Amino acid sequence: MSRLRRKMFILLFIFIIIVSMFIVAAFLNSPGRLTPLKDTQGNIIPGSVSEKVWIEINGIKQGMFIRGEDIQNPVLLYLHGGPGTPLFQFISYLEKEERLERYFTVCYWDQRGAGMTYDKSTDPTTMTVDQLVEDTREVTEYLKSRFGQNKIYLLGHSWGSYLGVKTIEKYPENYLAYIGIGQVSNQKESERLAYQYILSRAKQMNDKDVIEKLEKYDPDADDFPQLDYLVKGRTAILNKYGIGHLHQGVTSWDILKSLFVFKGYTVTEKINWFLGADFSMIHLFPGLLEDDLFLSSVKFEVPFYITQGAHDYMVSQVLAEKYAEACEAPKKEFILFEDSAHSPNMEEPEKFIEVMRRIALENPLEE
């Protein structure tokens, strides 16, 4: 065997070993179930719940994670963003000693077309906000029945805040209060404001790579923002400048790593996470861009709270504050998180939990 062939054989062998180790690690990290909730001493908390649940919702099987240290606590339904990108794996990856589950039983539902709920057989014509509102109502009814509570709290993050607004508008009788994180209001205008800001900042920093990427697009065009812009440029740039998911900065690798080590999904469900992100974005985001909540949704019968990071350009902080001012509700409040971008619940968790506990005290579970 020649020296070159021997080297190629060794390199191929090393490559096979590395790939095999990766595959083994992927399966070991993907049993498809949650670990029990434990206290600071590492003991399982008696009476706690930490489970993966599947239920039939409006014709399709949908999955969710439910966690709480005490099932007598009030129930909180968490509507993820995207559309199509559940981030419970990232929330749990960043989790500190203090957590929402100490004070609430939290349901992290993977919406129709997203995460473990994604299925290639899902009819694309059912991927509408109206359908997801009905799905949200069904999940709410399940949680109310299972935990014996006549109302729950509804929390929406990013796209989930849009879905949350549409849900409380139609079914206010189900909810004690609504809390938006990174509240959507007029996303088309939000995207234009973000584009203008990052282009200006890139020019100040002489960031030629970002300038080149941005100048391919016209923020005043009728079809702006295109999916190509959102997927290939905008999100990575926002994260690079600390005005996207997290103010301290986050890379795609950080989110991928959190998904890789997350034990709640099987390997197939982790693959479906990516497929669902594309599927949901294609079918749901255009409708979101067409709706201006300042015109369509400003009157609510439910206490209405917005929690927003001061550095959020993924969903404009300026527009969110104006939206809070425009809304009518029995109670309303805009709460600014000075050290956060798009995810104050992950960036300033202690303050966020304090806010959530106060909201629960102001809007208590009815006996």
VOBA-1610 file (N, C-alpha, C; in pm, whole numbers, padded with zeros to 5 digits, always signed):
BEGIN
Met+00085-00121+00000Met+00000+00000+00000Met+00088+00125+00000Ser+00062+00216-00091Ser+00142+00337-00099Ser+00120+00424+00024Arg+00217+00515+00046Arg+00207+00605+00160Arg+00082+00692+00152Leu+00048+00742+00031Leu-00070+00828+00014Leu-00196+00751+00046Arg-00206+00629-00007Arg-00325+00547+00019Arg-00337+00515+00167Arg-00224+00492+00233Arg-00226+00463+00377Arg-00277+00583+00455Lys-00233+00703+00416Lys-00280+00825+00483Lys-00429+00845+00462Met-00474+00822+00338Met-00616+00837+00309Met-00699+00737+00389Phe-00648+00614+00402Phe-00717+00512+00480Phe-00727+00552+00627Ile-00619+00606+00682Ile-00617+00649+00822Ile-00714+00765+00843Leu-00712+00861+00750Leu-00804+00975+00763Leu-00950+00930+00754Leu-00978+00836+00663Leu-01114+00784+00651Leu-01154+00711+00779Phe-01063+00634+00834Phe-01091+00561+00958Phe-01121+00659+01073Ile-01041+00764+01084Ile-01062+00865+01188Ile-01198+00933+01170Phe-01229+00963+01042Phe-01357+01027+01012Phe-01474+00938+01055Ile-01465+00809+01023Ile-01571+00714+01060Ile-01585+00706+01211Ile-01472+00705+01283Ile-01476+00699+01429Ile-01544+00823+01486Ile-01508+00940+01433Ile-01567+01066+01482Ile-01718+01069+01457Val-01759+01030+01335Val-01902+01028+01302Val-01976+00929+01390Ser-01915+00814+01413Ser-01977+00711+01497Ser-01994+00762+01640Met-01893+00829+01691Met-01900+00885+01827Met-02010+00991+01836Phe-02022+01072+01730Phe-02126+01176+01727Phe-02264+01112+01729Ile-02282+01008+01648Ile-02412+00940+01642Ile-02446+00877+01777Val-02349+00813+01839Val-02372+00752+01971Val-02409+00859+02072Ala-02334+00971+02071Ala-02362+01080+02164Ala-02501+01138+02141Ala-02541+01148+02014Ala-02673+01202+01982Ala-02782+01114+02040Phe-02768+00984+02027Phe-02871+00894+02081Phe-02870+00892+02233Leu-02752+00899+02294Leu-02744+00900+02441Leu-02808+01026+02498Asn-02801+01135+02423Asn-02859+01262+02468Asn-03004+01280+02424Ser-03063+01174+02369Ser-03198+01189+02313Ser-03292+01075+02356Pro-03309+01053+02485Pro-03400+00946+02528Pro-03547+00981+02507Gly-03578+01110+02488Gly-03715+01150+02462Gly-03800+01161+02586Arg-03739+01194+02700Arg-03815+01214+02824Arg-03741+01314+02912Leu-03816+01382+02996Leu-03758+01480+03087Leu-03706+01414+03213Thr-03603+01473+03270Thr-03557+01429+03401Thr-03647+01491+03509Pro-03659+01427+03626Pro-03743+01484+03732Pro-03687+01617+03782Leu-03774+01700+03836Leu-03730+01825+03898Leu-03667+01793+04034Lys-03551+01856+04057Lys-03477+01828+04181Lys-03450+01957+04257Asp-03430+01944+04388Asp-03396+02059+04470Asp-03246+02086+04463Thr-03199+02184+04538Thr-03057+02222+04531Thr-02964+02112+04583Gln-03020+02018+04659Gln-02940+01905+04709Gln-02941+01786+04614Gly-03014+01801+04504Gly-03018+01693+04405Gly-03126+01591+04430Asn-03218+01618+04522Asn-03326+01525+04553Asn-03450+01557+04468Ile-03519+01453+04424Ile-03643+01473+04349Ile-03745+01541+04439Ile-03811+01644+04388Ile-03906+01721+04468Ile-04038+01645+04476Pro-04081+01609+04597Pro-04208+01537+04612Pro-04326+01619+04558Gly-04416+01554+04487Gly-04534+01622+04435Gly-04509+01705+04311Ser-04386+01699+04257Ser-04354+01777+04137Ser-04396+01700+04012Val-04401+01772+03900Val-04431+01709+03773Val-04326+01753+03671Ser-04280+01658+03591Ser-04182+01687+03486Ser-04199+01580+03380Glu-04283+01610+03282Glu-04319+01504+03188Glu-04345+01557+03048Lys-04342+01463+02957Lys-04372+01486+02817Lys-04510+01428+02790Val-04595+01508+02729Val-04735+01469+02711Val-04773+01480+02564Trp-04849+01385+02516Trp-04906+01389+02382Trp-05058+01387+02394Ile-05126+01478+02324Ile-05272+01474+02321Ile-05321+01504+02178Glu-05441+01457+02149Glu-05503+01484+02020Glu-05567+01622+02024Ile-05526+01709+01935Ile-05578+01846+01932Ile-05624+01878+01790Asn-05754+01895+01775Asn-05810+01934+01644Asn-05755+01851+01529Gly-05756+01720+01550Gly-05725+01629+01440Gly-05581+01583+01428Ile-05489+01639+01507Ile-05350+01592+01500Ile-05293+01573+01640Lys-05196+01484+01649Lys-05127+01455+01775Lys-05026+01567+01801Gln-05035+01629+01919Gln-04947+01741+01951Gln-04877+01715+02086Gly-04751+01760+02094Gly-04670+01731+02210Gly-04642+01854+02295Met-04616+01831+02423Met-04585+01940+02515Met-04505+01886+02632Phe-04432+01976+02698Phe-04362+01944+02822Phe-04431+02020+02936Ile-04455+01950+03045Ile-04519+02013+03161Ile-04428+01994+03281Arg-04394+02106+03346Arg-04307+02100+03463Arg-04360+02192+03574Gly-04348+02147+03696Gly-04386+02230+03810Gly-04347+02162+03940Glu-04305+02241+04037Glu-04262+02184+04165Glu-04380+02147+04255Asp-04497+02205+04229Asp-04615+02178+04310Asp-04738+02190+04219Ile-04810+02081+04198Ile-04922+02084+04104Ile-05040+02165+04156Gln-05032+02214+04279Gln-05135+02303+04331Gln-05110+02448+04287Asn-04993+02475+04233Asn-04962+02610+04186Asn-05049+02646+04065Pro-05065+02775+04036Pro-05139+02814+03917Pro-05068+02766+03790Val-05145+02750+03683Val-05094+02696+03557Val-05062+02810+03461Leu-04950+02796+03392Leu-04904+02893+03294Leu-04879+02821+03162Leu-04946+02865+03056Leu-04923+02811+02922Leu-04828+02904+02848Tyr-04716+02848+02803Tyr-04609+02923+02736Tyr-04620+02901+02586Leu-04647+03007+02511Leu-04656+03000+02366Leu-04521+03041+02305His-04456+02947+02239His-04322+02974+02187His-04325+03062+02063Gly-04207+03109+02026Gly-04193+03200+01914Gly-04163+03130+01784Gly-04107+03208+01692Gly-04072+03156+01561Gly-04126+03245+01450Pro-04238+03203+01387Pro-04315+03083+01417Pro-04235+02955+01389Gly-04263+02855+01474Gly-04207+02723+01451Gly-04081+02690+01526Thr-04041+02773+01625Thr-03916+02742+01695Thr-03937+02737+01847Pro-03983+02622+01898Pro-03991+02604+02043Pro-03852+02614+02104Leu-03840+02683+02217Leu-03708+02702+02278Leu-03703+02654+02423Phe-03788+02557+02458Phe-03778+02505+02594Phe-03641+02444+02620Gln-03583+02382+02517Gln-03450+02323+02535Gln-03346+02430+02566Phe-03363+02550+02509Phe-03269+02658+02536Phe-03297+02722+02672Ile-03424+02734+02707Ile-03462+02786+02839Ile-03404+02697+02947Ser-03421+02567+02934Ser-03370+02474+03036Ser-03218+02470+03036Tyr-03156+02490+02919Tyr-03010+02492+02908Tyr-02952+02610+02987Leu-03022+02724+02985Leu-02976+02844+03055Leu-03029+02852+03198Glu-03109+02756+03238Glu-03181+02763+03366Glu-03086+02776+03485Lys-03121+02868+03574Lys-03046+02887+03698Lys-03126+02827+03813Glu-03080+02852+03935Glu-03146+02793+04052Glu-03291+02838+04063Glu-03316+02967+04039Glu-03453+03018+04043Glu-03521+02989+03909Arg-03646+02942+03915Arg-03716+02908+03792Arg-03866+02929+03809Leu-03933+02952+03697Leu-04077+02974+03698Leu-04151+02857+03761Glu-04099+02736+03740Glu-04166+02615+03785Glu-04178+02605+03937Arg-04108+02691+04009Arg-04124+02693+04155Arg-04259+02754+04195Tyr-04312+02840+04110Tyr-04433+02916+04143Tyr-04551+02886+04050Phe-04523+02824+03936Phe-04626+02791+03838Phe-04604+02648+03787Thr-04711+02585+03747Thr-04700+02464+03666Thr-04698+02512+03521Val-04585+02493+03454Val-04564+02554+03323Val-04577+02449+03213Cys-04658+02481+03113Cys-04673+02396+02995Cys-04601+02460+02877Tyr-04501+02391+02824Tyr-04429+02434+02705Tyr-04480+02349+02588Trp-04571+02404+02512Trp-04637+02330+02405Trp-04567+02355+02272Asp-04539+02247+02198Asp-04486+02257+02062Asp-04605+02270+01968Gln-04623+02386+01910Gln-04743+02417+01833Gln-04752+02334+01704Arg-04871+02334+01647Arg-04895+02269+01518Arg-04785+02308+01419Gly-04723+02207+01359Gly-04619+02232+01259Gly-04483+02261+01316Ala-04465+02247+01449Ala-04338+02287+01511Ala-04285+02178+01604Gly-04152+02174+01617Gly-04088+02086+01715Gly-04132+01941+01700Met-04160+01876+01813Met-04200+01736+01810Met-04341+01718+01752Thr-04419+01827+01744Thr-04552+01818+01685Thr-04546+01817+01533Tyr-04435+01862+01475Tyr-04424+01864+01329Tyr-04441+01724+01272Asp-04520+01717+01166Asp-04538+01592+01092Asp-04551+01628+00944Lys-04480+01558+00859Lys-04483+01592+00717Lys-04622+01578+00656Ser-04712+01505+00726Ser-04847+01487+00673Ser-04941+01602+00711Thr-04893+01697+00793Thr-04977+01810+00834Thr-05021+01890+00711Asp-05150+01912+00701Asp-05206+01986+00588Asp-05164+02133+00597Pro-05090+02184+00498Pro-05046+02325+00503Pro-05160+02425+00513Thr-05279+02386+00465Thr-05392+02480+00471Thr-05441+02500+00614Thr-05400+02412+00705Thr-05437+02429+00847Thr-05338+02518+00921Met-05232+02559+00853Met-05131+02642+00918Met-05172+02789+00909Thr-05271+02825+00990Thr-05322+02961+00996Thr-05331+03005+01141Val-05333+03135+01163Val-05343+03184+01301Val-05477+03145+01360Asp-05583+03143+01279Asp-05714+03104+01331Asp-05711+02960+01383Gln-05647+02871+01309Gln-05637+02732+01353Gln-05553+02721+01480Leu-05443+02796+01487Leu-05359+02789+01606Leu-05427+02848+01729Val-05515+02947+01708Val-05595+02998+01820Val-05684+02888+01874Glu-05747+02810+01783Glu-05832+02700+01828Glu-05750+02591+01896Asp-05629+02566+01846Asp-05540+02470+01913Asp-05504+02518+02053Thr-05475+02648+02065Thr-05441+02705+02196Thr-05556+02688+02293Arg-05677+02709+02246Arg-05794+02690+02332Arg-05804+02545+02380Glu-05778+02450+02290Glu-05785+02309+02329Glu-05678+02272+02431Val-05557+02323+02412Val-05451+02299+02511Val-05490+02359+02645Thr-05548+02479+02640Thr-05594+02547+02763Thr-05698+02463+02834Glu-05794+02410+02760Glu-05900+02328+02820Glu-05841+02202+02883Tyr-05744+02143+02817Tyr-05677+02025+02873Tyr-05610+02058+03006Leu-05539+02169+03011Leu-05467+02209+03133Leu-05565+02244+03244Lys-05671+02314+03212Lys-05773+02349+03311Lys-05833+02223+03372Ser-05866+02128+03287Ser-05927+02003+03334Ser-05829+01919+03415Arg-05708+01905+03365Arg-05611+01818+03433Arg-05574+01870+03571Phe-05557+02003+03584Phe-05511+02058+03712Phe-05624+02122+03793Gly-05747+02105+03748Gly-05862+02149+03826Gly-05868+02299+03847Gln-05833+02377+03744Gln-05835+02523+03757Gln-05926+02580+03648Asn-06008+02677+03686Asn-06104+02731+03590Asn-06045+02837+03498Lys-05928+02890+03532Lys-05857+02983+03447Lys-05707+02962+03464Ile-05631+03001+03361Ile-05486+02989+03369Ile-05423+03120+03322Tyr-05291+03130+03332Tyr-05216+03244+03278Tyr-05164+03206+03139Leu-05162+03306+03051Leu-05113+03284+02915Leu-04994+03374+02889Leu-04882+03313+02849Leu-04760+03386+02821Leu-04719+03360+02676Gly-04696+03467+02600Gly-04655+03451+02461Gly-04523+03520+02435His-04430+03448+02371His-04297+03501+02342His-04283+03520+02190Ser-04257+03644+02146Ser-04232+03675+02005Ser-04353+03637+01920Trp-04338+03545+01823Trp-04456+03498+01748Trp-04567+03455+01844Gly-04528+03391+01956Gly-04626+03347+02055Gly-04704+03462+02115Ser-04644+03583+02117Ser-04716+03699+02169Ser-04825+03743+02072Tyr-04803+03722+01943Tyr-04906+03750+01842Tyr-05021+03650+01857Leu-04985+03522+01868Leu-05085+03418+01888Leu-05160+03439+02020Gly-05088+03482+02123Gly-05151+03506+02252Gly-05253+03617+02247Val-05221+03726+02179Val-05314+03839+02164Val-05441+03793+02094Lys-05426+03718+01985Lys-05543+03671+01911Lys-05626+03573+01994Thr-05560+03498+02083Thr-05632+03401+02166Thr-05712+03469+02277Ile-05650+03564+02348Ile-05726+03630+02457Ile-05836+03718+02401Glu-05819+03763+02277Glu-05921+03843+02212Glu-06048+03758+02190Lys-06029+03632+02152Lys-06143+03545+02121Lys-06195+03469+02242Tyr-06103+03430+02332Tyr-06142+03346+02446Tyr-06094+03406+02579Pro-06136+03527+02613Pro-06087+03592+02736Pro-06127+03519+02863Glu-06236+03443+02857Glu-06288+03376+02977Glu-06195+03269+03032Asn-06094+03230+02955Asn-06004+03122+02996Asn-05882+03169+03074Tyr-05860+03303+03082Tyr-05729+03348+03127Tyr-05736+03451+03240Leu-05647+03431+03338Leu-05635+03524+03451Leu-05561+03650+03409Ala-05463+03634+03322Ala-05385+03748+03272Ala-05306+03701+03151Tyr-05269+03798+03068Tyr-05183+03772+02953Tyr-05051+03845+02973Ile-04940+03776+02941Ile-04807+03836+02951Ile-04735+03816+02818Gly-04694+03924+02755Gly-04618+03916+02631Gly-04470+03939+02657Ile-04387+03860+02593Ile-04241+03880+02595Ile-04199+03908+02452Gly-04128+04020+02430Gly-04092+04055+02292Gly-04219+04070+02210Gln-04307+04158+02257Gln-04442+04167+02202Gln-04447+04218+02058Val-04505+04136+01973Val-04530+04175+01833Val-04642+04279+01830Ser-04629+04377+01741Ser-04737+04475+01722Ser-04757+04501+01573Asn-04656+04558+01507Asn-04657+04577+01362Asn-04522+04527+01312Gln-04515+04397+01277Gln-04386+04336+01251Gln-04320+04385+01123Lys-04399+04423+01024Lys-04338+04477+00902Lys-04260+04605+00932Glu-04322+04694+01011Glu-04253+04817+01050Glu-04136+04787+01142Ser-04152+04689+01229Ser-04044+04648+01319Ser-03922+04603+01240Glu-03945+04525+01134Glu-03834+04476+01052Glu-03763+04591+00981Arg-03838+04691+00938Arg-03775+04806+00873Arg-03691+04886+00972Leu-03743+04906+01092Leu-03667+04977+01195Leu-03538+04902+01228Ala-03547+04770+01237Ala-03428+04690+01267Ala-03326+04700+01156Tyr-03372+04692+01033Tyr-03281+04703+00917Tyr-03207+04835+00919Gln-03280+04944+00939Gln-03218+05077+00940Gln-03114+05088+01052Tyr-03146+05030+01167Tyr-03055+05039+01281Tyr-02927+04959+01256Ile-02942+04836+01211Ile-02821+04753+01195Ile-02735+04801+01079Leu-02797+04857+00975Leu-02717+04911+00865Leu-02639+05033+00912Ser-02704+05120+00989Ser-02636+05237+01044Ser-02521+05196+01135Arg-02548+05096+01219Arg-02443+05051+01311Arg-02328+04985+01236Ala-02360+04907+01135Ala-02256+04841+01056Ala-02166+04944+00988Lys-02224+05053+00940Lys-02145+05158+00875Lys-02056+05230+00977Gln-02110+05252+01097Gln-02029+05314+01203Gln-01909+05228+01239Met-01929+05096+01238Met-01823+05002+01275Met-01739+04958+01156Asn-01777+05006+01036Asn-01712+04963+00912Asn-01714+04810+00901Asp-01830+04752+00934Asp-01850+04607+00926Asp-01890+04574+00782Lys-01791+04555+00698Lys-01814+04541+00555Lys-01897+04417+00521Asp-01876+04311+00595Asp-01950+04187+00569Asp-02100+04209+00589Val-02137+04275+00698Val-02278+04302+00727Val-02335+04402+00625Ile-02259+04505+00594Ile-02305+04605+00497Ile-02336+04539+00362Glu-02246+04451+00319Glu-02265+04382+00191Glu-02392+04296+00193Lys-02416+04227+00305Lys-02536+04143+00315Lys-02663+04227+00314Leu-02662+04339+00386Leu-02782+04420+00399Leu-02817+04495+00272Glu-02716+04542+00200Glu-02743+04627+00084Glu-02801+04550-00035Lys-02816+04419-00019Lys-02885+04340-00121Lys-03036+04360-00114Tyr-03083+04419-00004Tyr-03227+04427+00020Tyr-03272+04573+00030Asp-03398+04595-00007Asp-03458+04728-00001Asp-03567+04727+00106Pro-03545+04796+00219Pro-03644+04792+00327Pro-03776+04859+00291Asp-03778+04938+00185Asp-03901+05005+00142Asp-03979+04927+00037Ala-03925+04813-00005Ala-03993+04730-00104Ala-04119+04669-00043Asp-04219+04648-00125Asp-04346+04593-00076Asp-04330+04453-00018Asp-04234+04376-00071Asp-04218+04239-00025Asp-04114+04224+00086Phe-04067+04336+00140Phe-03971+04330+00251Phe-04046+04305+00382Pro-03994+04219+00471Pro-03872+04140+00461Pro-03897+04004+00396Gln-03815+03968+00303Gln-03826+03838+00238Gln-03774+03729+00331Leu-03823+03607+00313Leu-03778+03495+00395Leu-03627+03475+00381Asp-03576+03498+00261Asp-03433+03484+00236Asp-03354+03579+00327Tyr-03401+03701+00340Tyr-03336+03800+00427Tyr-03343+03757+00573Leu-03460+03709+00616Leu-03479+03670+00755Leu-03391+03552+00793Val-03382+03455+00703Val-03311+03331+00734Val-03160+03347+00717Lys-03118+03414+00610Lys-02975+03418+00577Lys-02899+03537+00633Gly-02971+03639+00682Gly-02899+03756+00727Gly-02943+03813+00860Arg-03064+03854+00867Arg-03112+03938+00976Arg-03089+03880+01116Thr-03128+03755+01138Thr-03121+03699+01273Thr-02976+03688+01321Ala-02887+03640+01236Ala-02747+03627+01274Ala-02685+03764+01304Ile-02722+03866+01226Ile-02669+04001+01249Ile-02721+04058+01381Leu-02850+04041+01406Leu-02907+04089+01532Leu-02836+04023+01651Asn-02814+03894+01642Asn-02746+03823+01750Asn-02601+03870+01765Lys-02536+03894+01653Lys-02396+03941+01654Lys-02384+04075+01727Tyr-02483+04162+01709Tyr-02480+04295+01769Tyr-02547+04301+01907Gly-02592+04187+01958Gly-02650+04184+02092Gly-02788+04245+02101Ile-02860+04245+01989Ile-02995+04302+01986Ile-03095+04200+01932Gly-03053+04073+01935Gly-03139+03963+01891Gly-03189+03883+02008His-03167+03753+02005His-03219+03665+02110His-03173+03707+02250Leu-03042+03734+02264Leu-02985+03771+02393Leu-02896+03894+02376His-02899+03984+02475His-02820+04106+02467His-02671+04076+02478Gln-02633+03977+02558Gln-02491+03945+02571Gln-02439+03869+02450Gly-02528+03843+02355Gly-02486+03777+02233Gly-02511+03627+02238Val-02546+03571+02127Val-02569+03428+02116Val-02541+03389+01972Thr-02489+03270+01953Thr-02462+03221+01818Thr-02557+03105+01787Ser-02565+03072+01661Ser-02646+02957+01621Ser-02594+02831+01689Trp-02463+02826+01713Trp-02405+02708+01778Trp-02460+02692+01920Asp-02479+02803+01992Asp-02532+02793+02128Asp-02670+02727+02129Ile-02755+02767+02035Ile-02889+02709+02028Ile-02882+02564+01982Leu-02793+02536+01886Leu-02777+02397+01839Leu-02725+02307+01951Lys-02631+02359+02030Lys-02577+02279+02140Lys-02685+02248+02242Ser-02770+02348+02273Ser-02878+02325+02370Ser-02973+02217+02321Leu-02997+02215+02189Leu-03085+02114+02132Leu-03018+01977+02134Phe-02888+01974+02106Phe-02815+01847+02102Phe-02815+01777+02238Val-02797+01853+02346Val-02787+01791+02479Val-02922+01776+02547Phe-03028+01829+02487Phe-03161+01823+02548Phe-03215+01680+02544Lys-03257+01630+02657Lys-03299+01490+02666Lys-03449+01469+02642Gly-03524+01578+02629Gly-03668+01565+02613Gly-03712+01519+02475Tyr-03628+01541+02375Tyr-03660+01499+02238Tyr-03584+01371+02202Thr-03644+01290+02116Thr-03572+01181+02052Thr-03490+01240+01936Val-03404+01158+01878Val-03326+01205+01763Val-03418+01248+01649Thr-03521+01169+01623Thr-03616+01204+01516Thr-03685+01337+01545Glu-03721+01360+01671Glu-03788+01485+01708Glu-03693+01605+01696Lys-03565+01582+01717Lys-03468+01690+01698Lys-03454+01725+01550Ile-03460+01625+01465Ile-03459+01651+01321Ile-03586+01727+01282Asn-03699+01684+01339Asn-03826+01749+01310Asn-03828+01894+01359Trp-03750+01925+01459Trp-03741+02063+01508Trp-03698+02155+01394Phe-03598+02113+01317Phe-03550+02195+01205Phe-03651+02199+01091Leu-03710+02083+01062Leu-03809+02078+00955Leu-03931+02164+00989Gly-03972+02159+01115Gly-04087+02238+01158Gly-04060+02387+01156Ala-03937+02426+01185Ala-03902+02568+01183Ala-03921+02625+01042Asp-03874+02552+00941Asp-03891+02597+00802Asp-04038+02595+00761Phe-04105+02485+00790Phe-04245+02466+00752Phe-04334+02576+00811Ser-04317+02604+00939Ser-04401+02704+01006Ser-04370+02844+00957Met-04243+02873+00938Met-04203+03007+00891Met-04265+03037+00755Ile-04260+02939+00666Ile-04312+02958+00532Ile-04462+02986+00533His-04535+02915+00619His-04681+02923+00614His-04741+03025+00709Leu-04670+03064+00816Leu-04731+03152+00915Leu-04676+03295+00914Phe-04548+03310+00882Phe-04488+03443+00894Phe-04548+03546+00798Pro-04580+03508+00674Pro-04640+03609+00584Pro-04768+03669+00641Gly-04852+03589+00704Gly-04975+03641+00764Gly-04947+03735+00879Leu-04844+03704+00955Leu-04803+03792+01066Leu-04763+03930+01013Leu-04689+03932+00902Leu-04643+04058+00844Leu-04759+04144+00792Glu-04866+04079+00753Glu-04979+04152+00695Glu-05068+04217+00801Asp-05054+04176+00926Asp-05144+04222+01032Asp-05078+04330+01116Asp-05145+04441+01132Asp-05101+04550+01219Asp-05190+04548+01342Leu-05137+04506+01456Leu-05219+04494+01576Leu-05269+04628+01627Phe-05202+04736+01591Phe-05251+04869+01627Phe-05391+04893+01568Leu-05418+04827+01456Leu-05546+04843+01389Leu-05642+04729+01419Ser-05590+04608+01440Ser-05677+04491+01449Ser-05707+04445+01591Ser-05618+04472+01686Ser-05633+04411+01819Ser-05581+04504+01929Val-05672+04586+01984Val-05630+04679+02090Val-05722+04676+02213Lys-05834+04604+02207Lys-05928+04602+02320Lys-05936+04461+02377Phe-05910+04451+02506Phe-05905+04320+02570Phe-05984+04320+02701Glu-06036+04203+02736Glu-06107+04185+02861Glu-06020+04119+02967Val-05895+04099+02936Val-05800+04029+03023Val-05689+04125+03065Pro-05645+04122+03191Pro-05528+04202+03230Pro-05411+04176+03136Phe-05345+04283+03095Phe-05254+04278+02980Phe-05118+04335+03019Tyr-05014+04253+03010Tyr-04880+04293+03051Tyr-04781+04267+02936Ile-04690+04361+02915Ile-04583+04342+02818Ile-04449+04353+02889Thr-04364+04252+02872Thr-04228+04254+02925Thr-04133+04260+02806Gln-04050+04361+02803Gln-03971+04386+02682Gln-03827+04423+02717Gly-03733+04365+02642Gly-03593+04402+02659Gly-03564+04535+02594Ala-03488+04618+02662Ala-03456+04752+02610Ala-03374+04746+02482His-03305+04634+02459His-03217+04623+02342His-03277+04534+02233Asp-03408+04513+02239Asp-03473+04422+02145Asp-03500+04490+02011Tyr-03436+04438+01906Tyr-03467+04481+01770Tyr-03524+04366+01688Met-03528+04247+01744Met-03593+04136+01675Met-03743+04165+01666Val-03796+04219+01777Val-03932+04275+01779Val-03918+04411+01847Ser-03947+04515+01777Ser-03915+04651+01822Ser-03966+04685+01961Gln-03874+04723+02049Gln-03909+04769+02184Gln-03989+04898+02176Val-03953+04986+02084Val-04023+05114+02070Val-04168+05092+02031Leu-04191+05005+01933Leu-04328+04977+01889Leu-04407+04904+01997Ala-04342+04814+02070Ala-04411+04741+02177Ala-04461+04835+02285Glu-04379+04935+02319Glu-04421+05032+02421Glu-04538+05117+02370Lys-04532+05156+02245Lys-04643+05233+02187Lys-04770+05147+02182Tyr-04753+05020+02155Tyr-04869+04929+02150Tyr-04933+04917+02288Ala-04850+04905+02390Ala-04902+04899+02527Ala-04985+05023+02560Glu-04938+05138+02515Glu-05011+05263+02539Glu-05145+05264+02465Ala-05147+05203+02347Ala-05268+05205+02264Ala-05374+05106+02311Cys-05333+05003+02384Cys-05426+04897+02422Cys-05519+04940+02535Glu-05639+04882+02534Glu-05736+04900+02642Glu-05758+04765+02709Ala-05747+04762+02843Ala-05762+04637+02918Ala-05798+04672+03062Pro-05856+04577+03138Pro-05889+04603+03278Pro-05769+04651+03359Lys-05652+04593+03329Lys-05523+04637+03383Lys-05424+04624+03269Lys-05326+04713+03267Lys-05221+04696+03169Lys-05093+04757+03224Glu-04980+04703+03176Glu-04851+04753+03223Glu-04743+04716+03122Phe-04652+04808+03100Phe-04534+04783+03017Phe-04413+04778+03110Ile-04338+04669+03106Ile-04227+04648+03198Ile-04099+04632+03117Leu-04005+04725+03136Leu-03881+04726+03058Leu-03769+04656+03135Phe-03694+04573+03063Phe-03578+04503+03120Phe-03453+04565+03057Glu-03379+04640+03136Glu-03269+04723+03085Glu-03152+04643+03032Asp-03131+04520+03079Asp-03015+04442+03040Asp-03050+04327+02946Ser-03164+04337+02878Ser-03209+04228+02792Ser-03234+04277+02650Ala-03235+04179+02560Ala-03280+04204+02423Ala-03415+04135+02406His-03419+04027+02330His-03548+03966+02294His-03603+03867+02398Ser-03521+03830+02496Ser-03562+03722+02586Ser-03535+03754+02733Pro-03603+03853+02791Pro-03578+03887+02931Pro-03604+03773+03028Asn-03691+03679+02991Asn-03714+03563+03077Asn-03590+03477+03091Met-03501+03478+02991Met-03377+03401+02996Met-03258+03487+03038Glu-03265+03618+03010Glu-03151+03705+03035Glu-03151+03763+03176Glu-03268+03796+03226Glu-03282+03847+03362Glu-03388+03765+03435Pro-03360+03634+03454Pro-03462+03543+03505Pro-03513+03578+03645Glu-03425+03625+03733Glu-03470+03657+03869Glu-03571+03772+03866Lys-03540+03879+03791Lys-03632+03990+03780Lys-03761+03947+03710Phe-03748+03865+03606Phe-03866+03821+03533Phe-03958+03739+03624Ile-03901+03653+03705Ile-03982+03571+03795Ile-04049+03658+03901Glu-03980+03759+03948Glu-04042+03853+04042Glu-04163+03921+03979Val-04148+03962+03852Val-04260+04025+03780Val-04376+03927+03766Met-04346+03804+03731Met-04451+03703+03714Met-04523+03674+03845Arg-04450+03669+03954Arg-04513+03645+04084Arg-04603+03763+04123Arg-04560+03883+04091Arg-04643+04000+04121Arg-04770+04000+04037Ile-04756+03964+03910Ile-04874+03956+03824Ile-04973+03853+03878Ala-04921+03740+03925Ala-05009+03637+03982Ala-05079+03686+04108Leu-05009+03764+04190Leu-05071+03820+04311Leu-05178+03922+04276Glu-05155+03998+04170Glu-05252+04100+04128Glu-05374+04036+04060Asn-05356+03917+04007Asn-05463+03851+03933Asn-05471+03705+03979Pro-05516+03684+04104Pro-05507+03550+04165Pro-05607+03451+04108Leu-05570+03326+04124Leu-05657+03216+04086Leu-05785+03220+04168Glu-05897+03209+04101Glu-06025+03215+04171Glu-06050+03084+04244Glu-06104+03094+04368Glu-06136+02975+04448Glu-06262+02909+04392
//
